[in-house]
Amino acid sequence: MRSGAKVAIVGGVFVVVASGVGYGGYNLWNGVMGGDATPKTNSGEGPRTGPVTDKEVTAAARDFLAAWAAGQPEKAGQLTNDPVAAEPAVAAYREGAGVTEAVITPGTPVGATVPFTVKATVTHENVSRSWSYQSRLSVVRGQTTGRALVKWAPSVLHPKLLTAEATLRTGVAKTPPVKAVDRNGTELTAAKYPSLGPILDELRTRYGTRAGGETGVETWVDSGSTTVPDTTLLVLSKGKPGTLETTIDAGVQAAAEKAVAAHSSASVVAVQPSTGAVRAVANSPAGGFNTAFSGAKMPGSTMKIVTAALLLEKGLVKADQVAECPPSAMYYGRTITNLDGFSLTGATFGEGFARSCNTAFIKKIDDVEKTEGDDSGLAREAREVFGIGLEWKTGIKSFDGSVPEATGGAAAEQYIGQGTVQMNPLNVASITATAKDGRFRQPYLVPADLDDRPFAKAERTLPPAVARQLRDVMRATATAGYGTAVRPMASVRGDKGAKTGSAEADGQATSDSWFTAFADDLAAAALVEEAGHGATAAGPLVAKVLNAR
């Protein structure tokens, strides 16, 4: 058979097309009609072991794609390493998705991985639409038989099928389409703002019926979960979209998208301190897990904003009074050091904050214990003043931070944002917004009156004198010659303050880069994973977002 020839499937509506590269030399017809991909051993004494060969990869992929294309789910399942899961999934592909015809075109294998393209027609009642996408499969050796088999995963059938519960569906959409707009009425689309793709899907799932639209006919990924939104893949006939107003600012969002795209793994959130409105949320890579809202990472020294508030509230420090900053400090057997072992002599607490002196905070834990009665004062400060760990109702799923009550060495780690403290950019941006405004205002993406959901409320606000000092030490961090945030914040105009951070996560060769800052009535926080010091990577990212206000 010459390269590029089409091979019809008897009794079916599918065809498999040879790519001409890596497949043209094999008899595709033989594979469709039952060619054997089972390896033979050299000795004939048992199944073959070792890595799959190029020929085995080609044959196993060919036979699986042919069986799938021919509408033979049982055969396709037997050509995988998990037939129990694969067979019903392949059967559901045609039935659930309404695929009436398709062409599957294998690409050039790369090792044991074979890419392929599916060009299909999807039909629901009298409505049909063309559908094209790319996927891939991998070939492994069966553990008991030694056969070359397709490594089963639902994503083989479509890359958006990420769990065993997820399925493809075609029919009348569950919810009407929505036209999401920013606070000024500018339309927000995943094409223009890629990070908003999953967020818009979730907003549609939650609020589509409240936005006044009418449903259309679509193909979508049914997540099989009440907490994970469905994902629309193809629109066969458009419904009437309803309008959904969000708090996003299109200009700030555009800057956030561009800023995170410069990094392989980064996220940022911008919040308005006076209201709690989320002005931007962006992730890199875009379109996947929403680390900005749902991540849980140690925030490093950005946590010192909360720790400083605790010490100021207890009267244990003042911004303009001298505070110890030795090279290292020990608490319950845990030694905490400063970066490169630096120390400060005769420096104020404000200068220690601006220079990110770890030991200036650790030296005060004993005093906190005396005033609080235990070591867990930081956990209470985070919850009661900054709203961390309360149930936030942002409009989409979010992780709302965690500062567990801790004692001894674990408490010391928490003071500098290590150990058991877990945050994401949403949480840290909110902490900065609280410092700027003096009170916690729960972040949100859509108004509360859209669904009458209750916003989380902190038990108390920062005393005015404490809030003033907290802003002052953050201002010094961003503007004083010794501040760690001076360089990235140099271009930011207006009333500004900041805090740098780096977190040494287990198993990482390089620390995570954190940075948070406010400028006038906008606060932002960013995380760039495994990027080093906060001022180096996350700092310039936050500055770009603040400059877009």
N, C-alpha and C positions, 0 to 999 in steps of 0.2 A: 504494500500500500504506500502510495507516495505521500510525502509530507503535506499536511494541510487538508487532507481529504476529510469530508464529513462521513460519519458512520451512523446510519439510522438504527434505531432501537425497535426491533420487531414488536408490534403491539403497543408501542408507547408513543408519546408525543415529544419525548426528549431526544436530543442528539448530543454526542460528545464529539468535540472537534480537536484533532491533533494540532499542537501548537507549531510543529515544524522544528522545534528546538528541544532535543532530548526525548521526544516521543516519536518522531517520524520514522525511526528505525525499527519500531516494534509493531507487531501485528495487533492493532487495536481491536479488530473484529474478533480475533481469537480471545482477547480479554473479555469482551462483551458476552461472548457465547460460552464462557466457562473456562478460560485459560487458567492454568494453575500457577499461583504465585508461591506455593509452598516450597521452601528450600529443600534441596536434597543434600545430605551429608556426604562427605568424601568416602567415609567408611561404610555408610549404610547402617550404623549401629545406634543412631539416635538423632534427635533434632539438632539442627545447626545452632551454634552459639556465636557470640561476638557481634560486632556492629553489622547493621544491614548494609548490603552492597548497593551500588548505584542502580544495578539492574533490578534488584528487589524493590527499591524505592519506587522506580518507574512502574513496575508491574503492579505493586500493591495499590498505589495511588490510582492507576488506570482502572483497575478492576472495581475499586470502591466507587469512583466517580461514575463508572458505567452502570453499576447496580443502582446507585442513587438516581441517576438520570432515567433509568428504565422503570422506575417506580417499583423497585424490588427491595423493600426495607429489610426483610429477613436476610436476604443475601448480603446487602450492604452491612448489616449489623455483624454478620459472621466474619466480615473482612476487617473488623476492628478488634481492639483489645478489650472492649467492653460491650459485647453484643446486647446484653440486657438493657443497657441505657440507650444504645445507639439505634436499635430497631424501632422503638416507638417514636423516637425523635425524627428519624428519617420519614416515617409514615406520616407524622403530623405536619411535616414540611409542606407536602402537597395539599393535604386536606385542610389544615388550619390556615395556611397562607393563601390558599386559592390559586396556586401556581398551575396554569394550564399548559404551558409549554416553556421550554428553556433550552439554552445552548450552554454547555459547560466546557470551557476552554482551558486545559492545563497549561501552565507556564513552565519555565525552565527550573528543574530542581536545584535547590541550594543545599547540599549535604542531604540530610534526611527530610528536608522540608520542601513541599511542593505548593507553589501558589497557583491559583486558578481564578478564572473570571466566570461569573454566572450572568447570562443575559436572559431574562425571563419575561413572560407575560402573566400578569396577575388579573384575575377576573372575579368580580362579585356581581351576581345577577347579570345585568346587561351592560355593566361598566367594566372596561378593560384598560390596562395601562402597562407600558413597558417598564421594566425594572432591571437595573444592572448594578452589580457590586462585585467586589473582590474579596476572596478569602484565602485560606491556606490550610494545609494539613501536614502532619508529620508522621513518619513511618518508624515503628519500633519493632524489635523482635519479641514475639510472644514468649512469655516466661516458661510455659510448659510445652508448647508445640514447636517453638523455634521458628515459626512462620513469620514472615514480614507482614505486619498488620498496621492499619491506620490507628494512630493514637487518638482515642476518642475524646472529644470535647464538644459541647454544643456549639461553640464558636466555629467549628468546621462548617456547619450549615450556614451560619451568618455571623460575622465578627461581633455583632451586638448581643448575641446570645451568650451571656456571661455566666449563667448559673443553670443547674439542672432543672430548676423550676420554670425558667423562662421559655416561652414558646412564641412562635409567629402567628399572628392573627390578621385576617382581612375581613372587614365588614363595616357596619356603621360604627363610627368612632364612639368610644365611651364618653368622651367629653367634647364640647365644641372647641374649635380652634380659638386661640386668643391672640389679640394684637397687643403685645406688651409695650407700654410706653414709659419713657423716663419722666421725671418730675415736671418737665417742660413740654411734654407731649410728643417728644421725638420717639419714633418707633425703634424698638430694640429687637434685633434679630440675631440668631446664632451665626449667620453668615458674616455679619459685620462685627459682632462681638462674640468670638468663639467660646470664651469662658462661660458665657451666659446660656449656652445650649442646654446643659443638663438642668440648670436652674429654671429656665423657661418651661422645660418639660414638666418639672415638678410643680411649678406654679399653675400650669394648665390643668394638671391632674387635680390639684387642690381646689382651684377657683374657676375652672372653665365653665361650670354651670352657673356661677354667680356673675359672670361677665357679660351675659346677655347675648351669646352667640347661638348658632344652630349647627348641629353635627353634620359631617360629611362622611364619605366612604374612604377608608384608609387601610394601609397595612402597617402593623405596629408590633413591637416586641411587648408581649404581655409578661411583665416581670414575675408574676405569680406571688407578689408580695404587696401588702398594704402600706409598707413604708418606703418601697422603692418605686419611683414613678415609671409608667410605661414610656416607651420611646417610639415616636412616629418615624417610619422608614419611607413610606410612599403615600402620596395623596392621589386617590383615584378620581374623586370628585370633591371639590372644595365645599366646605360648609360656610356659614356666615360667621366670621370671627367676632367675638366680643372684645371690648377694650378693657385691658387690665392696667391700672395705674400703679407704678412702682416708685420707689424712692431713689432709684438710680439716677445719676447725672451722666448723660451721654458723653460729655467732654471728659469728665474724670474717669469714666469707664474706659474710654478709648486710650487714655494715657496709661491706665493700669494694664490693659491688654498688651500694649506695646512694651511696657517695662518688664513684665514677667516673661515675655517671649524671648528675651535675651538670655534666659537661663533654662536649663533642662528641667529643673524642678524648683519652682518658686510659686509663691502665692501672696496675695495682698488684699487687704480690706480697708476701705475708707468709711468713716462714720462721722456724722455731724454731732458734736458734743451737746449743743443746745436742744437737740430733739431726739437723738438716737437713730436718725434716719441713715440707712446704709447708702452711700453715694457710689460705691464701686466695689466689685468683688471679681478677682481674676486669678486664674491658675495656669501654670505651665507644667505639664502639657494640658492644653485646653480640651474640654469635652469629656474628661474622665472624672475621677474622684475629686470631690470638692474639698480639697485640703484646707482652703481658706476658712470654711465654715465647719467642717467635720473632722479635721485633723486633730491629733492629740500628741503633742511633742513638748519636751522640756523647753521653756522659753528663755532660759539663761538669765542674764542680768536685766532684761526688761521687767522681770518680776520685782526688781528693787524699787519700782514705783510703789507697789503695794507694801513692801517691807518698810520703806521710808515713811509712808503714811502711818503705819502702825507705830513706829518709833516716835514720830512727831506727835501723834495723838496721845501717847503715854507720857509725853514730856521728857523722854529719855534723851532726846537730841534737839538741837535747834539748828536751822540752816547756817547761821552765822557764828556758831560756837565750835570750838576745837573738839575734834573727835579722833580717837586713836586710829591709826592705820599702819600696823606693823606688817612685815612681809608675810607672816602666817599667823594663824590663830587656831587653837584646838578647842573642841567642844565634845565631851563624852567620847574621847578617843578618836574623833574625826578631825583630821587636820585640813584646814582650808587655806589656800594660798592665793596671793594676788598674781596677776599675769606677769610672768618673768620675775616674780619675787619682788616687785617694787614696794616701796613704803613711802609714807608721807609724814613729815614732822611739823607739828604746829598747824596742820591744815584744818579747816572747818569741815563740818559734816557735808555742807553743800559742795565743797571742793572734792571731798571723797566720793560723793555721789557722781559728780561730773566726770571724775577720773575712773569711775567704776572700781572703787576699792572694796574688795570682798570683805576684808577683815574689819572694816569700819562697821559693818552690819553684824558680823558674827560676834564681835566683842560685846554686843548689847543683849545677847540672848538671855544671859543670866538675869539681867535687869527686867526683861520682859517676863520671865518666869516668876520673878518676885511679885510683879504687879498683877499678873494674870492668874497665878496659882499653878500654872503648868506651861508646857512648851507650845501649846496649840493656838496661841494668840494670832498667828499669821493666818491660819485657816479661817478663824472667825472674822478677821479684818477683810479677807478676800470675799467672804460670803455676805457679811452684813453691810459693808460699805460699797464694794465694787460689783456685787451681784454675781460673783463667780460661783458656779455650781447650782444656781437657781434654774428653774425650768423656763428657758427663754422661748418665746413664741415669735420667731422672726418672720414666719410665713413659709419657710422651708425647713427641712431637717437641719439641725445644728448640734454640735457638741459645745456645751456651755462652760467648759473649763472645770478643773478639779484641783483643789488643794486639800488633800486629806489631813486630818489631825495627825500630827507626828510628834515624836519626842526624841531626845538625845541627838545623835549624829544625823538622823534623818531630818530633824527639824532644822539643823544647821544648813543642810543642803538646800532645803526649801527656801531659806532666806535669800539665796542667790539664784533661784530658779532652776535648780537641779533636783535630782532624786525623784520624788513622787509627784511633783507638780506637772500638770498636763494642760497645755494651752494650744490655741491656734491663732492665726492672725485676727480673726473676728474678736476673740476674747481680749487679746492684747490691745487692739485698737479701741475697744470699749473701755479698758482700764485707763488708757490715755485720755479718752474723752471724759471719763469721770474725773480724772485729775484736773483737766482743763475747766470743766463746768462746775465741779464741786459736788455733783450728785450723779448717781447712776441712773441713766436713762436706757432702758433695754433697747438694743439694736433691732431694727425691723426693716423688711423689704417691701411689705405692703401694709396699708393702714389696718389698725386693729378693728375698725368698724366694718371692714369687709366681711368678717365672719364672727365678729363680737368675741374674739379671743382675748383673754386677760394677759396683760403684759406683766412680766416679773418685776417686783418692786423690792429694793433694798431696804433694810430695817432703818438705816440712818444715813445722813449726809456727812460729808467731811466738815468739821468746824471751819469757819472762814479763815482763821489764822493758819490752820494746817494746810488748807487748800492753797493759800497764798504762798506758803513756804515750798510746798510741793511743786507748784508751777515755777517758782524762782529757781529751784535747783535743776529743773528740767531746762529752763531757759539758759542757765549757765552751761549746761552740757552742750547746748547747741550754739552758744555764742561766745563764751569765755575762751581765752586762748588755750587753756588747759583741757577743755571739754573734749570728750571722745567723739562727739557728733558734729564738731565744728565744720570739718571738711565737707561731708555730704550735705549739710544744711546751709552752706554758704550761699547757694543760689536761691534759697527760699525766702520770700519777702514776708513782711508782716510780723505780728507777735508770734514767736515760735519757741518751742522747747522740744527736747528729744531724750531718748535713752537708747544706748546700744546694748547688744547682748550677743553672746555666743554660748551654745549648749553642747556639751561633750556627750553625745549619745553613745551608748554601748555599741560596739561593733563598727563604728565609723572611724576612718582614719583622720577625717577632718571634721571639725565642729560645725554645727548648723549656725548660719548667720541670721541674727534677728535685729530688727530696728523698728522703733516706733517713735512717732513725733506728732505734734500739733502745729498748726499754723492758722491763726485766727480761729474761725469756726469750723475747722476740719481736722480730724485726727486720722492717722493711718498707721498700719503695722504690716510688716512684711517678714516672710521667712524664705530664705534661700538655703535649701538643704545642702549640707556638706560643702559650704562655701567659705568657711573661716570667720573672721571677725565681723561684727555687725556693721561697722562703718564701711567695710570694703565692698560687700555685695548688696545686702539688704538696704543699707543707707541710701545709696543713689536711687534705688528703686522707689523708696518712699518719697524722696525729694521730687521725683518726676510726677508722682501722683499729686502731691501737695501743690506743685506749681501749676497744675491744671485747674485749680479751683477758680 
